[in-house]
Each structure stands twice: as C-alpha cells, then as structure tokens.
Amino acid sequence: MKKKEVILQAATHLFSRKGYKDTAMGELTKMTGAAEGTIFYHYKSKQGLFLAILSNLKEGILPEFERYRNAESEKTGLDMVEESISFYLYMAQSREDLFAILHQRYPYELAESNPECRDHLEAVYNCFVDIFENAIVTGQRDGSIAPDIAARKSALIVFSMVDSMVRFRMNNLYDVGALYKDLIESCRRMLENRTR
C-alpha cells in the first residue's frame, strides 16, 4: 500500500474514533510513520485530509450501493424495502469507520461553508435514500405498497429509522439485533397496500 493510502486509512480510523477536532496530526504521524510534512504534501491541510476521507467514502460506498440497487430482482417492492434495510445495516457494520464519520457533527458544520464537503455528503445521502425510494416506487407499481403515499418522503422516513438503528448500535445504546424484526414490521405496516 502506498504511503498516501496508509495515511488516508489511518486518518479515517482516527477521525472515526476521536472526531475531527480531537485528532492530532502528531498522532497520525506516529501511527503511520509519515512525517507531518509528508501528510501535508499529500493532503495540504487537516481539512484537506478530511475531505479526502469523505471523497474516499463516496467513491468506496456509492458503487456498492449502486450495484445493489441495479441488481435484478423478482421480489415485490415491499420485499425490496426489507432487503434494502438489511443491506444498509450490513454496510454500516462492514464500513463502521466511514459510517462513524458520517454520524459526527463536524462534516455538517464544514458543509455549511465548504461546497466540496456539501457535495460529498449530498451524493452519499441521496444514494442511500434513492435505494429506498426505488423500492417504494417498484412496490407502488407491483401493488405491494400503497399507491397514495409520497415515495420520496416515505423513503426519507424509512432511511431515518434505519440510520437511527445504526447510531444506536455504534453508540451501544440498544441491542439493534433485538429491534430488527420490529423495524421491519413497522416499515411494512407503514408502506403496505392494505386495499389488495
């Protein structure tokens, strides 16, 4: 692995565990063996390094979600919503460092004044919500989901519920496994077409 990639990987871990403000560049130099000058040569600043992490997140996670979204399925839209929930929870667990960064306050503070950061965050979250919206629209077409609900708004609600479960797990607040079945049932009740 190239030094630049080692720095990025180590910084991702540190930022995810300590947050942006509490991560010292000196700690990163100790962890990677790279001089501070080398880090700044590759990333220009601490903020530049953080933006590179967000870009890496976008470039690493979005293709996986795109592949998932584009996979052919014979299932109903309602079943696709359930699968999307499972996939999101799986991705959040397998990419825990990156999702931990998304759940910190700093990226959103930075996005207020930094268009590049805002673009990265919008791309990531639009992809997440699009997966749920696509499943809902499919369900409205096949009749498994109520035709009169607003697909985008419902997708945002489902995403918010699922993402909250990820936050619970990351912060050790609740046993998410014990809540999974109830989450699925709640989403099904909210979306299902009862007129069939």
Secondary structure, DSSP 8 states (H G I E B T S, - for coil): --HHHHHHHHHHHHHHHH-STT--HHHHHHHH---HHHHHHHHSSHHHHHHHHHHHHHHHHHHHHHHHHHS---S-HHHHHHHHHHHHHHHHHHTHHHHHHHTSSHHHHHHTT-HHHHHHHHHHHHHHHHHHHHHHHHHHHHTSB-TTS-HHHHHHHHHHHHHHHHHHHHTT-S-HHHHHHHHHHHHHHHHB-TT-
